[in-house]
């Protein structure tokens, strides 16, 4: 397993995501993913669910036209994973 990535949702709640899962979805080696994260060359967006999605979080990672979107429960366990590759048409 790769290094854990802390995602700060608010000052009192942090989720941890398996970096290897995200790296695979972005078609990167884990070491390259870690370097790009450290250099802030991967964009991360984290959203907290409301209403019927209360207790869920959506973490999206973007790099070079690829997107990995994880829906996580309150413990950080993935509920769903969606990977979008760049459109080459």
N, C-alpha and C positions, 0 to 999 in steps of 0.2 A: 504494500500500500504506500502511496506517495504521502508527502507531507500534508497535514490537515490544513485547510484554508479557513480561517475564522471570517465569518461574515457578520459585521456589526449591524443589527437591525435597528436598535435604539440603544441608549446607554445601559439598559438593564437586560438585554437579550442578545446573545450571540449564538449563531448556528455554525456548525462545522460541517464542511462538505469534503468528500473524498476527492482530492485533486486528480487522482489517476482516472476517475470516471470522467471528469471534465476534460482532461487532457486528451483522452481517447476521442471524445466527441468533437473536439476541435482539431483532430488529426495531428496532434503534437506528441512528441516524446515527453514524458513526465518532467525531465530535467529542463527541456526547452520551455514547457509551460510554466515551471517555477520561475525561471529567469524572466520570462515575459510578464508574469504577475509582479515580480519585484520591480521591474522597470515601468510598471503601469501601462503596458502595451496591450493589455486585455481589459476590455470594458466590462464592468460588473454592475448589474442592477438588481436590487433585492426589494421585493414588495411584500407587504403583510396582507393576508386575506381578511376580508370583512364579510359580514352577513353570513351567507351559507358557506363561505370559505374561511370563516373564523378559525384560527388555530393552524392555518396553513401559511406557507411562505413560498414565494416564487423567486428563484435566483436564476438570472440569465447572464451568460458569459458570451462575449462577442469578440471575434478576432478574424480579420481578413475575410469578411463575408460569411463566416460560419457562426452559428449560434447554438449554444447548449442551454436549454431551459429545464431547470429542475423544479418540481413542486415538492416541497418538503413538509413533513409534519413538525410539530413543535420540538421534537428531539433532534431534528436534522436528518431523519431517515427519508430517503427518496420515496415519494408516492408515485411520481411519474417522471419520465425523462423524455425530452423532445429534442432532436438534433436536426438542424437545418444546415445543409451545405450550400455553397454559392450556386446560383443559377448559371449554368455554362451555355445556355442556348443563345 
